Amino acid sequence: MRISRTIPIAADTPVALTIGNFDGVHLGHQAMLARLSAAARERALPSCVMTFEPHPREFFAPDQAPTRLTSLREKLELLERAGVDRVHICRFNFDFAKTAPEDFIERLLQRGLGARWIQVGDDFRFGARRAGDFSMLKAAGSRCGFEVHAMTSVTVDGVRVSSTAVRERLAAGDMEGAQHLLGRPYSISGRIVHGDGFGRQLGCPTANVLMKHNRPPVAGIFAVEVHGLDGAALPGVASLGVRPTVARDARPCLEVHLFDFNRDIYGRHIKVEFLHKFRDEEKYADVETLKRQIALDVENAKRYFAARDKTPNTTNRKTRNG
């Protein structure tokens, strides 16, 4: 997959294009990307995604912006897995925000990207003050000779799939519900770094994962699987939060304890999949109480995996376009 952080002055080849933030690359996004790939193949064009960094709401109101489901790296990995040929990352700043809708169409979509086929969501807005909409884009396509298509909503068991719906389930600790909307377990990727060694002192050594998420959408204690260390997923238990019993700052920290594992893995890049939430973080009166609770968390996670491995997968997800 070819990645560009600018829109060229002139396109080197025409493309089939879709536009959006694609935070989480959930089932709705995946349906858009599948349709994009099909249209690109039919027209012998590269499939192209135009996305934005940072998210416009992060730029205008960072304190009020929603938590991210994926870092930029994670999003790009998911787009590549979906078969996208090219990604153009537009830096969202004041100059970009002032782009008139007509200029957005002519300079960016037509000249810069050479879009011949464009797909957007049915609620798509663009340009300064969000003045551009699907009707304007469709009319421009009729005049200028590019196709414009709207993607209707995707629903799962009657629920409209959206990044907001995924965040709501994660915030409620419903990891299984979030998985149904994402089409995969929610995950966080990062490099393993040295921590303060406190987990080892408690008899529960942990891998400390450097996160790109300043405000992760989940917190608490979880059953997890770790990918990137061996061919198979490794089961474990994870704590994601501010460690209120032992830490003085409020920076979120992701610590993972892998069962029966004793290897030097510092510097490795891993993916942690969150399968089930056991509880929220708590502040304990002393370290001994914390130590007993950690031992209980480990046992609960082991029981979770033992029960899961004995139970056939009976998930019955009904997915359709709205």
C-alpha positions in Angstrom: 0.0 0.0 0.0 1.3 3.4 -1.0 1.0 6.1 1.7 1.3 9.8 1.0 1.0 12.7 3.5 0.1 15.2 0.9 -2.3 15.7 -2.0 -0.2 16.1 -5.2 -0.7 19.1 -7.5 -1.5 16.7 -10.3 -2.4 13.0 -10.2 -0.2 10.4 -11.7 -3.1 8.1 -12.5 -6.9 8.2 -12.1 -8.2 6.4 -9.0 -11.4 5.0 -7.4 -11.7 7.0 -4.1 -13.5 7.0 -0.8 -13.2 9.7 1.9 -13.5 9.6 5.6 -11.8 9.4 9.0 -12.2 5.6 9.2 -11.6 5.5 13.0 -11.8 1.9 14.1 -12.3 0.6 10.5 -15.5 -1.1 11.7 -17.9 -3.3 9.7 -19.5 -0.2 8.1 -16.1 1.0 7.0 -15.2 -2.5 5.8 -18.3 -2.6 3.7 -17.3 0.7 2.1 -13.8 -0.6 1.4 -15.1 -3.8 -0.1 -17.3 -1.8 -2.5 -14.4 0.5 -3.3 -12.1 -2.4 -4.2 -14.8 -3.9 -6.4 -15.4 -0.7 -8.3 -11.6 -0.2 -8.7 -11.2 -3.7 -10.1 -14.1 -3.2 -12.5 -12.5 0.0 -13.8 -8.9 -1.1 -13.7 -8.1 1.7 -11.2 -6.1 1.8 -8.0 -8.3 1.9 -4.9 -7.6 5.1 -2.9 -8.6 6.4 0.6 -8.5 10.0 1.6 -8.3 10.5 5.3 -7.4 13.2 7.8 -4.9 13.7 10.6 -5.7 14.9 13.2 -9.4 14.2 13.3 -11.2 17.5 12.6 -12.9 17.4 16.0 -9.5 16.9 17.7 -8.2 20.0 15.9 -11.1 22.3 16.7 -12.0 21.1 20.3 -9.4 18.6 21.5 -10.9 18.4 25.0 -14.3 17.6 23.6 -13.2 15.2 20.8 -14.2 11.5 21.1 -11.5 9.1 22.1 -9.8 7.4 19.2 -10.4 3.7 18.5 -7.2 3.4 16.4 -3.9 5.2 16.2 -2.9 6.3 12.7 -0.5 3.3 12.5 -3.3 0.9 13.5 -5.7 2.5 11.0 -3.2 2.2 8.1 -2.6 -1.4 9.0 -6.3 -2.1 8.8 -6.7 -0.3 5.6 -3.9 -2.3 4.0 -5.5 -5.5 5.3 -8.7 -4.4 3.5 -6.8 -4.3 0.2 -6.5 -0.5 -0.2 -3.8 0.4 -2.8 -3.2 4.0 -1.8 -3.9 6.2 1.2 -3.6 10.0 1.2 -3.4 11.5 4.7 -4.5 15.2 4.6 -3.0 17.3 7.5 -6.1 19.0 9.0 -5.1 22.5 10.0 -6.6 26.0 9.7 -5.6 26.3 6.0 -7.3 23.0 5.1 -10.4 23.9 7.2 -10.8 27.0 5.1 -10.9 25.1 1.8 -14.1 26.1 -0.1 -16.2 23.1 -1.2 -15.7 24.0 -4.9 -11.9 24.1 -4.4 -12.0 20.8 -2.5 -13.7 19.2 -5.5 -11.6 20.8 -8.3 -8.1 21.0 -6.7 -8.0 18.0 -4.5 -10.4 15.4 -5.9 -10.1 16.1 -9.6 -6.6 17.5 -10.2 -4.7 16.2 -7.2 -6.2 12.7 -7.0 -7.7 12.2 -10.4 -10.8 10.7 -8.9 -13.0 8.9 -11.5 -15.2 7.0 -9.1 -16.0 8.5 -5.6 -17.9 6.8 -2.8 -18.9 8.7 0.4 -21.2 8.1 3.3 -24.8 9.3 2.9 -24.2 12.0 5.5 -20.9 13.2 4.0 -20.0 16.9 4.5 -16.9 18.7 3.3 -15.2 22.1 2.8 -15.3 25.2 4.9 -18.1 25.3 7.4 -19.1 21.8 6.1 -20.9 23.6 3.3 -20.4 20.8 0.8 -22.7 17.8 0.8 -23.5 14.7 -1.3 -25.8 16.6 -3.7 -23.1 19.2 -4.5 -20.5 16.4 -5.1 -23.0 14.5 -7.3 -23.8 17.6 -9.4 -20.1 18.3 -9.9 -19.6 14.7 -11.0 -22.3 15.1 -13.6 -20.6 18.2 -15.0 -17.0 17.0 -14.8 -17.4 13.3 -15.7 -16.7 11.4 -12.5 -19.1 9.0 -10.8 -20.4 9.6 -7.3 -22.0 7.0 -5.1 -23.4 7.1 -1.5 -22.9 4.3 0.9 -25.9 3.6 3.1 -25.6 2.7 6.8 -24.6 -0.9 7.8 -26.5 -2.4 10.7 -25.7 -5.4 12.9 -28.7 -7.0 14.7 -30.7 -3.8 14.1 -27.9 -1.4 15.4 -26.3 1.1 13.0 -22.6 0.5 12.9 -20.6 3.6 13.7 -17.5 4.6 15.6 -19.7 6.2 18.2 -21.6 3.0 18.7 -18.3 1.1 19.2 -17.1 3.7 21.7 -20.3 3.4 23.7 -19.9 -0.4 24.0 -16.3 -0.1 25.0 -17.1 2.6 27.6 -19.8 0.2 29.0 -17.3 -2.6 29.2 -19.2 -4.6 26.6 -16.2 -6.0 24.7 -18.3 -8.7 23.0 -20.7 -6.1 21.7 -17.9 -3.9 20.4 -16.4 -6.9 18.7 -19.7 -7.5 16.8 -19.6 -4.0 15.4 -15.9 -4.0 14.6 -15.9 -7.5 13.1 -12.9 -8.4 15.3 -11.8 -7.9 19.0 -11.0 -4.3 20.0 -7.2 -4.1 20.2 -4.3 -1.7 21.0 -0.9 -2.0 19.4 2.4 -0.8 20.7 6.0 -1.4 21.6 7.0 -3.1 24.8 9.0 -0.8 27.0 10.6 -0.9 30.5 8.3 -0.1 33.3 8.9 0.4 37.0 9.1 -3.3 37.8 6.3 -3.1 40.3 4.4 -6.0 38.7 7.4 -8.3 39.2 7.6 -7.2 42.9 4.0 -8.3 43.3 4.8 -11.7 41.7 3.0 -10.9 38.5 5.5 -9.6 35.9 4.0 -7.6 33.1 4.8 -6.3 29.7 4.3 -2.5 29.5 2.9 -1.4 26.2 3.7 2.1 24.9 0.4 3.4 23.7 -0.3 6.1 21.1 -3.7 6.6 22.8 -3.6 9.5 25.2 -7.2 8.8 26.1 -8.0 5.1 25.4 -11.7 4.3 25.1 -11.5 1.5 27.7 -10.2 1.1 31.2 -10.1 -1.7 33.7 -9.0 -5.3 34.0 -9.4 -7.6 31.0 -8.9 -11.1 29.6 -6.6 -10.5 26.5 -4.8 -12.3 23.7 -1.4 -11.0 22.5 -0.2 -11.2 18.9 3.3 -10.6 17.6 5.4 -12.8 19.9 4.7 -16.3 18.6 2.8 -17.8 15.7 -0.2 -18.3 17.9 -2.1 -15.8 20.1 -0.9 -15.8 23.8 -3.5 -15.6 26.5 -3.2 -13.2 29.5 -4.7 -10.6 31.7 -4.3 -6.9 31.3 -4.7 -3.7 33.3 -5.4 -0.5 31.4 -5.7 2.6 33.5 -3.9 5.0 35.9 -3.0 2.5 38.6 -4.6 4.5 41.4 -3.0 2.4 44.3 0.6 2.9 43.3 0.9 5.7 40.7 0.8 9.4 41.4 0.2 10.7 37.9 -2.9 10.1 35.8 -1.3 8.9 32.6 -3.0 5.7 31.3 -0.8 2.6 31.3 -1.3 -0.7 29.6 0.3 -3.7 31.4 -0.1 -7.3 30.2 0.6 -10.4 32.2 1.1 -13.5 30.0 0.5 -16.9 31.6 3.5 -19.2 32.0 5.7 -16.8 30.0 9.3 -15.8 30.8 11.1 -14.3 27.9 12.9 -11.0 27.2 10.6 -9.2 24.8 11.6 -5.6 25.3 11.3 -3.6 22.1 8.9 -6.0 20.4 5.8 -4.5 18.8 2.6 -6.4 19.8 -1.1 -6.2 19.4 -3.3 -6.7 22.5 -6.8 -7.9 21.8 -9.4 -7.2 24.6 -11.8 -10.1 24.9 -13.7 -9.7 28.2 -13.8 -7.1 30.9 -13.8 -8.3 34.5 -13.9 -5.1 36.5 -13.0 -1.4 36.8 -9.8 -0.2 38.4 -9.9 0.3 42.2 -7.7 2.0 44.7 -6.8 -0.3 47.5 -5.8 0.5 51.1 -2.4 -1.2 50.8 -0.2 -3.2 48.5 -1.1 -6.5 50.1 -4.7 -6.1 49.2 -3.7 -5.1 45.7 -1.6 -8.2 45.4 -4.4 -10.5 46.5 -6.7 -8.9 43.9 -4.2 -9.3 41.1 -3.9 -13.0 41.9 -7.7 -13.3 41.8 -7.7 -11.4 38.4 -5.2 -13.9 37.0 -7.3 -16.9 38.1 -10.4 -15.3 36.7 -8.7 -14.9 33.3 -7.5 -18.4 33.3 -11.0 -19.7 34.0 -12.3 -17.4 31.2 -10.0 -19.0 28.7 -10.6 -22.5 30.0 -14.4 -22.0 29.6 -14.1 -20.3 26.2 -11.9 -23.2 24.8 -14.6 -25.7 25.8 -17.5 -23.7 24.2 -18.0 -23.8 20.4 -18.3 -20.5 18.7 -22.1 -19.9 18.3 -22.0 -16.2 17.4 -24.9 -15.4 15.1 -24.4 -12.0 13.7 -26.8 -10.5 11.3 -25.2 -7.8 9.2 -26.8 -5.8 6.4 -26.7 -2.5 4.6 -29.3 -0.1 5.8 
